[in-house]
Amino acid sequence: MKISLDIPDGELADATRFTNARTRPEAVVVAITDFNRRMRMAELIKYAGTCEDLMTPGDLRGLRRRD
């Protein structure tokens, strides 16, 4: 999808540098992809520790000692 954006030159230069992108469009895509990945991970963190069926590290150590 093509869109037209007004991105400040300094911000775009930083995005290009931080993403090691070869082109400005590539930098924008990499930045958006990384942002979306971080947001998905943040949403998953809400559920951390809510599954009672998972073993704790202590349970796992106990099983390993028995073998």
Secondary structure, DSSP 8 states (H G I E B T S, - for coil): --------HHHHHHHHHHHT-SSHHHHHHHHHHHHHHHHHHHHHHTTTT--TTS--HHHHHHHHHH-
